[in-house]
Amino acid sequence: MEQIMMVVNEALVNVILAVVALAGTYAVMHVRNLSTKLKAETFKIEDEHHRGVTKEALERLEDVAVKTVTKIEETSAKKIRKAVADGEVDRKELEDLAEEAYHEIMWTLGRDYMEVIEESIGDFRTYILNEIECALKKVKAEN
């Protein structure tokens, strides 16, 4: 009887150890799955945040471009266009206005917005010059 009890106790200990090991393995697996899910969610949040910041920067660029072009159109471009038509000044004066708008936009946007746009688009200068052209068309269409 004593031997049977020892065998039963030993078997019981082995079963308990097996159950504990299985529970531990399940817990580790669950923690890994949870960790993977949290990493994916964190990446998704960071991606959504980056997308939101980029969208905000592009909207800000468009707004600044329209306001800058409107200001230049109202203060300088009309007069220069008339002077070019009358042959009083060279057409380069009009082309220089785009460069003036570019520098004013860069100054107004600030470094943070420029970095976000540059990171997302790449060729920041060309994008801004194209945005200036689009803004000029909008301004001319409104006037």
Helices and strands as residue ranges (DSSP letters): H 2-72, I 73-77, H 78-85, H 92-109, H 111-121, H 124-142
